[in-house]
Amino acid sequence: MSGHSKWANIKHKKAKADAQRGAAFTKASRELHVAVKQGGPDPETNFRLKMAIQAARSVNMPNDTINRAIKRAAGDADGESYEEVVYEGYGPAGVALIVEAMTDNRNRTASDVRYLFSRHGGNLGETGCVNWMFERKGSITVDSEAFAGDEDDMMMIALEAGAEDLKVYDDYYEIISSPEDLDAVRKAMETAGVEYSGARIIRMPQNVMVLGVKEAGPAMRLVDALDEHDDVQHVYTNFDIPDEVLEELEKGEA
């Protein structure tokens, strides 16, 4: 079982805050659109769509809006079309980043992402330059307040469901599985009565760089800038920031 990380908590809380912005709906709608195009409009036979619906609900998108987006994508043979693109690069202090995006204009998005890397002390790299540093994993998140038991109860349920690991944070749990087992683990969690807030495939770093005060600020600013771009769906990094470094940074901003 993995312990909590204040940096991970900050990212989780930021994602919740971002859900209040209109951009969160835009990103969720694109994921729904691509999921329908790839596997059809029935979430019972399209696992990616099922995950996209869960992600849309996690940013408080109304069910009516979700259903309209699905119907529009299913009947939109010649209309808007988004393609998935992945960018890899290095940030301040040589940290590795993978950026997953959905775009209707590959040249525009590539130019924007390259500019953000450059502006914040990084460099956009070639395909494959950092991908080898990450593993694809299944991730299911459960808000602590939505779970009646304690950490030991969650660990028992997760292991019985076939999970590989449980990460415990201040206000949520993250259940890690293989990508292939994600749907089975999710279903087992549902059967056990666990209400989850998200389920998706993530990219997990095989090794983590621990940043100091000098490197942490610039690295965080690059991640924030990429996250805020409308075309960017997810940003993955291989760095962590110790609690004491975050506290030092917070003092400097006060």
Secondary structure, 3 states (H helix, E strand, C coil): CECCCHHHHHHHHHHHHHCCCHHHHHHHHHHHHHHHHHHCCCCCCCHHHHHHHHHHHHCCCCHHHHHHHHHHHHHCCCCCCCEEEEEEEECHHHCEEEEEEEECCHHHHHHHHHHHHHHCCCEECCCCCCHHHEEEEEEEEEEHHHCCCCHHHHHHHHHHCCCCEEEECCCEEEEEECHHHHHHHHHHHHHCCCCCCEEEEEEEECCCEECCHHHHHHHHHHHHHHHCCCCEEEEEECEECCHHHHHHHHHHHC
